[in-house]
Amino acid sequence: AGWTGSFDLNSIASGTSPATFVLEEHPTGEQYANYLETVANDIQLPIQFCTDVTQICPLGVPGHPRFNVHVKPSQVSPASATLASVHCKFVIWAAGEFQYPKQSGGFQGMELCRHNSTVQSWAELPGDEFVVIGGYESGIDAAVHLARTKRPVTVLASSPCWEESSDDPSGELAPYTRARLKDVMGDASLPKPELNGGFTVTKVSKADASYLIYANERAKIESVEQPLAVSADGADEHAEAEPRVFSSAVPPILCVGFQGSVAAVVRDLFNWEGNATLLTDQDESTRTEGLFLVGPTVSHEGLIFCFVYKFRQRFAVVAESVARRLNKDTRQGITTCRSDDMFLDDFTAIHAC
């Protein structure tokens, strides 16, 4: 808004701005939650708090979807709380990822690590030095916070994300994260994080008072014109070097992302292609009619909608599909959303970038 008519990248509703609301360029989690609460109150959204969804049961027939949504009181609910199941025609799944960290299935001993999402305060985290498994936003964010507490940190990442650039912002560090890392690396009063790219962690084990982290390092090929070295048994000698072992007195910090709510709770209601849910052009499940998906796990045509400013542009697409099936006139709403760049149903311009 204002001079340029631009739209706050972190806003979730037209005419609102978390930066203006909290007077901060980069709001904290609590500040952003306050912004969301204000938006919800202004629109008078009916919200049932302290509720965990445990199961969604489709009950409808083709052309007439119906659902029974099973719920239970969450851990922060009053002890006497009781909740009834919810019946509805449509379900829009927007449960996100953060509550469902990836803590198993990656490598042996993964359960010995501590997921970054469980850290309440980096400053108060016990330990004199740390090993961070994983890079990109989670890994570099953890490294920056720990370095600012003047404690050494070693990062093991599958690629040198701190050096990489991409046409898609989803494939590189955010400018804010990159700037914070640069500040830490250039501050002589802080221990510089040891950044190791090209490492694949294969195992974590406990040995006496230490945690041992085993990682394979991809060997670097000196030149693209140099023929690949092949061992006597025919194996590519450049593919992998000898495993290295790192040690830590405290559990390694796991920064490998999230399982996500879709996979954790409603996996069987979607069709999958690898780790991606298969959706219609309206972000509806191709397996369960009437079930829609919004949020960072939405993907189309190889495009990943993992940031707020990306996936918010699909909110109105879902809303229009639901409203149309309820025989509502959506023409004015679509026009308004398109004028605000909040109705993304054509990816041609994105592919052309």
Backbone hydrogen bonds, N-H to C=O, Kabsch-Sander energy under -0.5 kcal/mol:
donor,donor_aa,acceptor,acceptor_aa,energy
4,T,1,A,-0.7
11,S,8,D,-1.6
16,T,13,A,-1.6
21,F,17,S,-2.4
22,V,18,P,-2.3
23,L,19,A,-1.3
24,E,19,A,-1.0
32,Y,28,T,-2.5
33,A,29,G,-2.2
34,N,30,E,-1.9
35,Y,31,Q,-1.9
36,L,32,Y,-2.4
37,E,33,A,-2.4
38,T,34,N,-2.1
39,V,35,Y,-2.3
40,A,36,L,-2.6
41,N,37,E,-2.4
42,D,38,T,-2.5
43,I,39,V,-1.9
44,Q,40,A,-0.7
45,L,40,A,-2.3
47,I,45,L,-1.0
49,F,47,I,-0.8
52,D,72,K,-3.1
54,T,52,D,-0.5
54,T,70,H,-2.5
55,Q,70,H,-1.3
57,C,68,N,-2.6
59,L,66,R,-3.2
60,G,66,R,-1.2
61,V,64,H,-1.4
64,H,61,V,-2.9
67,F,88,C,-2.6
68,N,57,C,-2.3
69,V,67,F,-0.5
69,V,86,V,-3.6
70,H,55,Q,-2.8
70,H,68,N,-0.7
72,K,52,D,-2.2
74,S,50,C,-2.0
77,S,74,S,-1.8
81,A,78,P,-2.0
86,V,69,V,-2.5
88,C,67,F,-1.8
91,V,290,G,-2.4
93,W,91,V,-0.6
93,W,292,F,-3.5
94,A,92,I,-0.7
100,Y,97,E,-2.7
102,K,257,G,-1.7
103,Q,101,P,-0.9
108,Q,202,T,-1.2
110,M,107,F,-1.5
112,L,109,G,-1.8
113,C,110,M,-1.6
114,R,252,P,-2.9
115,H,113,C,-0.5
116,N,254,L,-2.5
118,T,115,H,-2.0
119,V,116,N,-1.4
120,Q,118,T,-0.6
125,L,122,W,-0.7
130,F,152,P,-2.0
132,V,154,T,-3.5
133,I,131,V,-0.5
133,I,253,I,-3.3
134,G,132,V,-0.7
134,G,156,L,-3.2
139,G,135,G,-2.3
140,I,136,Y,-2.7
141,D,137,E,-2.1
142,A,138,S,-2.2
143,A,139,G,-2.2
144,V,140,I,-2.6
145,H,141,D,-2.3
146,L,142,A,-2.5
147,A,143,A,-2.5
148,R,144,V,-2.0
149,T,145,H,-0.6
149,T,146,L,-1.0
150,K,147,A,-2.0
151,R,146,L,-1.3
154,T,130,F,-2.4
155,V,194,E,-3.2
156,L,132,V,-3.0
157,A,155,V,-0.6
157,A,196,N,-2.8
161,C,159,S,-2.3
163,E,160,P,-2.5
164,E,160,P,-0.7
171,G,168,D,-2.6
172,E,169,P,-1.2
173,L,161,C,-0.6
178,R,174,A,-2.7
179,A,175,P,-2.4
180,R,176,Y,-2.0
181,L,177,T,-2.2
182,K,178,R,-2.2
183,D,179,A,-2.2
184,V,180,R,-2.1
185,M,181,L,-2.7
186,G,182,K,-1.5
187,D,184,V,-1.1
188,A,186,G,-0.8
190,L,187,D,-1.7
194,E,153,V,-2.6
195,L,193,P,-0.9
196,N,155,V,-1.9
196,N,194,E,-0.6
197,G,195,L,-0.6
199,F,157,A,-3.0
200,T,216,N,-2.7
201,V,199,F,-0.5
202,T,214,Y,-2.6
203,K,214,Y,-1.3
204,V,108,Q,-2.2
205,S,212,L,-2.3
207,A,205,S,-0.5
207,A,210,S,-3.1
210,S,207,A,-2.5
211,Y,248,S,-3.3
212,L,205,S,-3.1
213,I,211,Y,-0.5
213,I,246,F,-3.6
214,Y,203,K,-3.1
214,Y,212,L,-0.6
215,A,244,R,-2.8
216,N,200,T,-2.8
218,R,198,G,-2.7
218,R,216,N,-0.5
219,A,238,H,-0.6
226,Q,223,S,-0.8
231,S,235,A,-2.8
234,G,231,S,-2.1
237,E,229,A,-2.4
237,E,235,A,-0.7
238,H,229,A,-0.6
239,A,236,D,-0.8
241,A,217,E,-2.6
244,R,215,A,-3.3
246,F,213,I,-2.9
248,S,211,Y,-1.9
253,I,131,V,-2.7
254,L,114,R,-3.0
254,L,252,P,-0.6
255,C,133,I,-3.1
255,C,253,I,-0.7
259,Q,100,Y,-1.7
260,G,97,E,-0.6
260,G,100,Y,-2.0
261,S,96,G,-2.4
264,A,260,G,-1.7
265,V,261,S,-2.5
266,V,261,S,-0.8
266,V,262,V,-1.2
269,L,266,V,-1.9
270,F,267,R,-1.7
273,E,276,A,-2.7
276,A,273,E,-1.6
278,L,271,N,-2.8
279,L,277,T,-0.6
280,T,284,E,-2.3
283,D,280,T,-1.9
285,S,291,L,-3.3
286,T,278,L,-1.5
289,E,287,R,-0.5
291,L,288,T,-1.7
292,F,91,V,-3.1
292,F,290,G,-0.6
293,L,283,D,-2.6
294,V,93,W,-2.3
298,V,295,G,-1.5
300,H,303,L,-1.6
303,L,300,H,-2.9
305,F,298,V,-2.1
305,F,303,L,-0.5
306,C,304,I,-0.8
310,K,307,F,-1.2
311,F,307,F,-2.5
312,R,308,V,-2.2
313,Q,310,K,-1.3
314,R,311,F,-1.5
315,F,312,R,-1.1
316,A,312,R,-0.5
316,A,342,M,-0.6
318,V,314,R,-1.8
319,A,315,F,-2.5
320,E,316,A,-2.7
321,S,317,V,-1.6
322,V,318,V,-2.2
323,A,319,A,-2.9
324,R,320,E,-2.5
325,R,321,S,-1.4
326,L,322,V,-1.0
326,L,323,A,-0.6
327,N,324,R,-1.6
328,K,323,A,-2.4
330,T,328,K,-0.7
334,I,330,T,-2.6
335,T,331,R,-2.1
336,T,332,Q,-2.3
337,C,333,G,-2.5
338,R,334,I,-2.8
339,S,335,T,-2.0
340,D,336,T,-1.1
341,D,338,R,-1.7
342,M,337,C,-3.2
344,L,313,Q,-2.8
345,D,343,F,-1.0
351,H,347,F,-2.4
352,A,348,T,-1.6
353,C,349,A,-0.6
353,C,350,I,-1.1
